[in-house]
Amino acid sequence: MASGLDLVEVAAGVNPPVCRIMDYSKYKYEQEKKEKLAKKHQKKMRLKEIKLRPKIEEHDYQVKLRNLERFLSRGDKVKVTLMFRGREMAHQELGRRIIDRFMKDSTNISQVEKGPLSEGRFINLVLAPK
């Protein structure tokens, strides 16, 4: 058009079709700007992982628990993985106890998103912030 405006079809499904006269390139630019702003204000959820072993000592357990609290306070999800090696597979109840203790110690700051699942040599647990 002579004035630099475009005829844009707004609603094609209705009878008669609805059209609007506007500067289409400016409209597209504003839409992209809105999308970028919405993306910028969006909170990104990350998945952090904490690895444990069945023979973990008390101090190491407390360090892992503090790391869990720190990750959850930042708003991240946490995947807790307990690994068995060799003969440790014969005593999976020890690993189950540690995972259960981990869940019990973190009940006030987290909720279980995916319960403790045994997958071969691993027991996995996913915790999300409350």
Phi, psi and chi 1 to 4 in degrees:
 res  aa     phi    psi   chi1   chi2   chi3   chi4
   1 MET       -  161.9  -65.7 -176.9  122.3      -
   2 ALA   -71.1  -30.6      -      -      -      -
   3 SER   -87.2    1.4   61.4      -      -      -
   4 GLY    85.0   11.4      -      -      -      -
   5 LEU  -102.4  158.7  -60.5  175.7      -      -
   6 ASP  -118.0  152.9  -56.9  -50.6      -      -
   7 LEU   -93.7  111.8 -176.2   64.1      -      -
   8 VAL  -113.7  129.6  178.9      -      -      -
   9 GLU   -79.6  120.3 -173.0  176.0   27.4      -
  10 VAL   -91.4  -50.7  177.7      -      -      -
  11 ALA  -128.5  106.9      -      -      -      -
  12 ALA   -85.3  -24.2      -      -      -      -
  13 GLY   -77.1  -14.6      -      -      -      -
  14 VAL   -91.5  163.3  -64.5      -      -      -
  15 ASN  -117.7  117.0 -168.3   13.7      -      -
  16 PRO   -76.6  158.0   29.2  -34.0      -      -
  17 PRO   -61.6  143.5  -15.7   23.5      -      -
  18 VAL   -96.4  130.1  178.5      -      -      -
  19 CYS  -126.4  158.4  -64.2      -      -      -
  20 ARG  -138.3  144.9 -179.5 -176.5  -71.2  169.0
  21 ILE   -96.6  118.4  -62.6  174.5      -      -
  22 MET  -157.2  169.7   68.0  168.6   88.5      -
  23 ASP   -85.2  102.2 -173.8   -1.1      -      -
  24 TYR   -66.6  -38.4 -172.4   67.8      -      -
  25 SER   -66.2  -37.6   59.2      -      -      -
  26 LYS   -66.6  -40.1 -178.3  178.9  176.1 -176.2
  27 TYR   -61.6  -46.5  172.5   74.5      -      -
  28 LYS   -61.1  -41.6  -74.0  -70.6  -79.1 -175.1
  29 TYR   -61.3  -44.9  170.8   74.0      -      -
  30 GLU   -65.9  -37.4  -71.5  172.8   -4.9      -
  31 GLN   -64.5  -43.7  -70.8  -62.4  -41.3      -
  32 GLU   -62.9  -39.2  -71.7  173.7    7.7      -
  33 LYS   -63.1  -42.4 -157.5  170.6  175.5 -179.2
  34 LYS   -63.4  -41.6  -77.8 -178.3 -172.5  176.2
  35 GLU   -63.9  -42.4  -73.1  175.4   15.2      -
  36 LYS   -63.1  -41.3  -79.0 -176.9 -176.0  178.6
  37 LEU   -65.4  -41.4 -171.2   63.6      -      -
  38 ALA   -64.3  -38.9      -      -      -      -
  39 LYS   -67.4  -35.8 -153.3  173.8 -161.1 -177.7
  40 LYS   -66.1  -38.7 -176.7  178.8  178.1 -177.6
  41 HIS   -85.8    1.6  -68.3  -63.8      -      -
  42 GLN   -80.3  138.0 -169.2  174.9   17.8      -
  43 LYS   -86.5  126.7  175.9   91.2  170.2  104.8
  44 LYS   -90.8  127.2  -68.2 -163.3  173.4  151.6
  45 MET   -95.4  121.5 -177.6   73.9   74.3      -
  46 ARG  -105.9  157.6  -71.9 -175.2  -55.9 -133.8
  47 LEU  -110.6  111.4 -178.8   69.3      -      -
  48 LYS   -96.5  155.8  -56.7  -65.9  -91.0 -177.5
  49 GLU  -125.4  137.3 -174.8  173.6   17.5      -
  50 ILE  -119.8  125.2  -65.6  177.4      -      -
  51 LYS  -105.2  134.2  -67.8 -171.9  176.0 -176.2
  52 LEU  -125.1  164.7  -57.2  169.6      -      -
  53 ARG  -128.7  157.1  -63.3  -78.7  -46.4  -79.7
  54 PRO   -65.5  -25.8   -9.2   13.6      -      -
  55 LYS   -98.6   35.4  -63.9  179.0 -179.3  176.2
  56 ILE   -71.6  137.8 -169.8  167.5      -      -
  57 GLU   -81.6  163.7  -69.3  -66.4  -35.3      -
  58 GLU   -61.5  -45.2 -177.4   59.3   31.5      -
  59 HIS   -64.0  -42.8 -179.6  -96.7      -      -
  60 ASP   -63.0  -38.4  -63.3  -27.8      -      -
  61 TYR   -61.5  -43.5  176.1   83.4      -      -
  62 GLN   -64.7  -37.7  -65.2  -60.8  -32.7      -
  63 VAL   -63.0  -45.0  169.0      -      -      -
  64 LYS   -63.1  -38.1  -59.1  -75.7 -173.7 -179.8
  65 LEU   -65.7  -40.7 -164.6   61.0      -      -
  66 ARG   -64.6  -39.5  -82.1 -162.6  -54.0  -87.7
  67 ASN   -62.2  -40.8  -74.7  -19.8      -      -
  68 LEU   -58.8  -46.9  173.5   80.8      -      -
  69 GLU   -61.5  -40.4  -68.8  171.5    0.4      -
  70 ARG   -65.3  -44.2 -173.7 -178.1   49.9  165.6
  71 PHE   -63.0  -43.9  -64.8  150.8      -      -
  72 LEU   -67.7  -34.8  -69.5  171.5      -      -
  73 SER   -67.6  -26.9   67.2      -      -      -
  74 ARG   -80.5   -7.7  -75.2 -166.3  -55.5 -159.5
  75 GLY    93.8   13.9      -      -      -      -
  76 ASP   -91.0  151.9  -60.9  -26.9      -      -
  77 LYS   -83.3  153.4  -70.5 -177.2 -176.3  177.9
  78 VAL  -128.1  129.4  179.9      -      -      -
  79 LYS  -102.9  118.4  177.7 -179.2  178.2 -175.3
  80 VAL   -98.9  121.5 -179.2      -      -      -
  81 THR  -118.3  123.5  -56.6      -      -      -
  82 LEU  -106.6  123.3 -170.0  123.9      -      -
  83 MET  -106.4  139.5  -56.8  178.5  -76.0      -
  84 PHE  -108.7  144.5  -65.0  103.6      -      -
  85 ARG  -128.2  137.6  -80.1 -160.4 -148.6  145.1
  86 GLY    53.5 -120.2      -      -      -      -
  87 ARG   -73.0  -11.5  -66.3 -177.4 -172.9  170.3
  88 GLU   -62.6  -22.4  -67.3  172.9  -11.0      -
  89 MET   -62.5  -26.0  -75.7  -64.8  -69.0      -
  90 ALA   -71.5  -18.8      -      -      -      -
  91 HIS  -121.9   60.7  -58.4  -73.4      -      -
  92 GLN   -69.6  -18.9  -70.8 -167.7    2.5      -
  93 GLU   -65.4  -29.2   69.3  -82.9   -3.6      -
  94 LEU   -65.0  -43.2  -64.0  174.2      -      -
  95 GLY   -65.9  -39.0      -      -      -      -
  96 ARG   -63.2  -38.2 -176.9   62.4   77.0  169.2
  97 ARG   -63.0  -42.2  -88.3 -169.0 -123.5  146.2
  98 ILE   -65.4  -43.2  -69.5  172.5      -      -
  99 ILE   -63.2  -43.0  -73.6  -73.8      -      -
 100 ASP   -62.6  -40.0  -69.5  -19.9      -      -
 101 ARG   -64.8  -39.9 -178.6  178.5  169.5 -156.7
 102 PHE   -61.3  -43.7 -141.7   76.9      -      -
 103 MET   -64.1  -43.3  -76.8 -170.2  -25.6      -
 104 LYS   -66.3  -40.3 -173.6  179.8   66.6  114.6
 105 ASP   -71.2  -18.8  -69.8  -14.0      -      -
 106 SER  -110.8   15.2   64.8      -      -      -
 107 THR   -65.5  -30.4   53.4      -      -      -
 108 ASN   -76.4  -18.5   57.5  -14.0      -      -
 109 ILE  -115.6   -9.0   57.2  170.0      -      -
 110 SER  -140.9  165.8   69.3      -      -      -
 111 GLN  -128.6  145.5   60.0 -171.6   15.0      -
 112 VAL   -76.5  120.1  176.8      -      -      -
 113 GLU   -91.9  -38.6 -171.9  168.1  -78.3      -
 114 LYS  -139.4  115.1 -168.9  173.6  174.2 -172.9
 115 GLY   -59.8  169.0      -      -      -      -
 116 PRO   -65.8  113.8   17.3  -23.6      -      -
 117 LEU  -112.1  131.3  -64.1  173.4      -      -
 118 SER   -89.7  120.0 -176.4      -      -      -
 119 GLU  -127.8   88.0  -60.9  170.5   -0.1      -
 120 GLY    68.6 -116.7      -      -      -      -
 121 ARG   -88.4    5.9  -60.3 -176.3  -47.1  114.3
 122 PHE  -124.9  150.7  -56.6   98.5      -      -
 123 ILE  -120.8  120.6  -62.8  177.3      -      -
 124 ASN  -110.8  145.4  -67.1  -38.1      -      -
 125 LEU  -143.7  133.5  167.0   71.5      -      -
 126 VAL  -115.8  124.9  178.3      -      -      -
 127 LEU  -113.9  142.6  -60.0  170.6      -      -
 128 ALA  -122.8  151.9      -      -      -      -
 129 PRO   -66.4  150.3   16.2  -22.2      -      -
 130 LYS   -74.5      -  -87.1 -165.5  174.2  173.6
